[in-house]
Each structure stands twice: as structure tokens, then as C-alpha cells.
């Protein structure tokens, strides 16, 4: 398989949960419930999406059924993986759909998905299939040289 295809398959899993349309956003505060007008009377810019705090299992199953192609419209990664000391380290996110409301952004390097290092298509596929029964989605990544983890519980 060509490197670009392998990278795309692996990186799409990183954002799998974000594509699940029925995720559970954080509760809205009273101050963010309405869009206030600016002093000039114009409508305010749309606020960023509420952060996703949990994923619904039914939405995950629906997303698995749709296949990996769904993700290709919402995320891209650098053409080549990030290597450390000649070994695979992760995939660097080039672009990501900001409307997903998850804590991943361009420049982040994804290193693991639920403990699986998605270097090859078979690991990407295993990570995808494992989400159907997992209790959470856990994405290990690096941002600005610091290790971080995004963890979203999966609720029934």
C-alpha cells in the first residue's frame, strides 16, 4: 500500500469519534446559550463548538458501518510519518474539522489509539473495530513537544 494511503487510513482513526454525529457535548453555560449582538448591531461570530466529553455507542457503530471514507473529508495528515531515531513515532495532523469539538489540532502528532500504534493499515483497522466494544476512546498525542492524552468515555 502506498505511504499516503497508509497515513490516511491511520490518521482517520484518530478522529473516528469526532465523526460520530451523536457525541455528548459539554453542558452549555447560561452566558453561551444565546449569540449576543455586537455593539454595532451585527450578529456575533459563531462561537466554537462545545467540547465533546463523551461518545454514544450507537453513533460509533453507525460510523463504523459508514467506513473509513467518511473521515477523508474532515482530516488530513502530513504525507510522511513522524520518525524518531529511525523508528515510526506517529502521524502529524495537517488539517482537521474544527466543528468536531475535540482537543486535536493541526501540528499534533498522534502516537497511539487505545494503546494501538497505527503504523500499518491492519493496526488502523484493529483500532477501528475495537472501538465498537471499548469503554473509551483514548488518543495519545504530542503537542508542542509535550505528551498529551485525549480520553472520551463511550456511553450506551
Order of alpha helices (4+ residues) and beta strands (2+ residues): alpha-alpha-beta-beta-alpha-beta-beta-beta-beta-alpha-beta-beta
